[in-house]
Amino acid sequence: MGWGRTLVLAAVLGWWGVACGPTLEGGAPVEALPEDPPPSEPPPTCLPIPVSCEGKRCGLVSDGCTSLDCGSCGEGEQCIGNVCTTGTKPECVPETCHTLMANCGEYPDGCGGTIQCGTCAEGEVCGAHLPRWCGSCDVSGDLGSSLPVRLEGTPGYRGSTPQYGEHLRDIYRWTAPRTGTYVISNAGSGPESWVKVGLDACASTLAPGPTPEHPNRYHLEAGQSVYVSVFGDGRWLGHVRSFFHLNIVEAAASEQGQCADRIDNDGDGTLDCWDAECSATAECQVEACADVKTGPALPVHVQLPKGLGYDLFKPDCGPQGRDERVVLWTAPKSGTYVFHGSEHVYGISLRNGCRGEQLACDIGYEVQGAQSYTPVLVRQVAAGESVLIVLQGSEGIDHRPFGIPEALLVHEWVPSEGEGLCEDKQDNDGDGRVDDRDPSCPNYVEW
């Protein structure tokens, strides 16, 4: 099966490959479906958008499949914007399929008529991905009845040639091993990543269970299959596609005692230290949210975990929604220290705890190159003080959907790079220039 993307083992450590198939925790691959799996029921030709006449007094509103009549106005009144008014009706400019961002379905044109935006190709459904847009409901793979499920990756594109961005979707089938309540969640995923859980591949019928208090809980019978659609937006981060973490576990009554596993165990939409039941615990001071713990080492040059990180801290000095790596470091003595990463680092920030305040933040350029600026922080730290260092990945280049930070460096600050420190691959003076990119070095090359 052509996956056209990379999905890797959802463990703290892993590896980054190119065009790999999806892998579950423990190394088991996602089972491919038969070439022509028997459908549980014929797919719908159109998936409606939830609409209502609430707040509207007149005219038509469309759910993408049919039109809903919200009534008519009294004598002497006109319907303008679904509201009855006695004012003068301005010249009406009808909607177009382009302004509606639609390539399928029939809709009111806003001027009393309708507009037909086309039909979908065979095997595609209007609204399968996005409202008013053609897409397929092909199942990507079968997760069997595994528990827990921990899957990560970037969703693949499925649908007609996009004109408004690469809207992405994967669909995974999972079967409940026994009757119970389960959590199906993508908490910690990148921006514009969301899931939809249905009883059919198009999710025309949603799986039962979610409530406003527990939006990720589902009540399933033994042997009942659900189809988990993982959506993303390929243009949200430019060259980077949305990344996801998909977890399926048996629902817990509380997140307490499970504050460091990167799973929304109780299905309330938050995980670990971001859940109110964990945020005040001792482990959520600094320990629970760190991927790597260096202790009081100095200097620090630590390799960071491969695979996809999480989008939890959202530093405020640049675009949010980046793949993050988090390192816990304790100063062995009081001093002024330099913090920076190597390879594909877009941003770096310091925090005083998992739910604490941001102490400092810096960003660089999207794609690291010979003349790029290395994001760096210089800060005084007291002996025994622990800080969390959050590194954000860059946008990625050509063959890679993501640029993943490779290493973190922490060392004592010196006033100048040119004091015999021009070939150590460290930004010793904390100016964002390393070795021959630093003007204070004799081997400096001006770009």
Secondary structure, 3 states (H helix, E strand, C coil): CCCCCCEEECCCCCCCCCCCCCECCCCCECECCCCCCCCCCCCCCECCCCCCCCCCCCCEEECCCCEEECCCCCCCCEEECCEEECCCCCCCCCCCHHHHCCCCCEEECCCCCEEECCCCCCCEEECCCCCCCEEECCCCEECCCCCCEEEEECCCECCCCCCCCCEEEEEEEEECCCCEEEEEECCCCCCCCEEEEECCCCCCCECCCCCCCCCCEEEECCCCEEEEEEEEECCCECCECCCEEEEEEECCCCCCCCCCCCCCCCCCCCCHHHCCCCCCCHHHCCCCCCCEEEECCCCEEEECCCCCCECCCCCCCCCCCCCEEEEEEECCCCEEEEEEEECCEEEEEEECCCCCCEEEEEECCCCCCCCCCCCEEEEEECCCCEEEEEEEEECCCCCCCCECCCEEEEEECCCCCCCCCCCCCCCCCCCCCCHHHCCCCCCCCCC
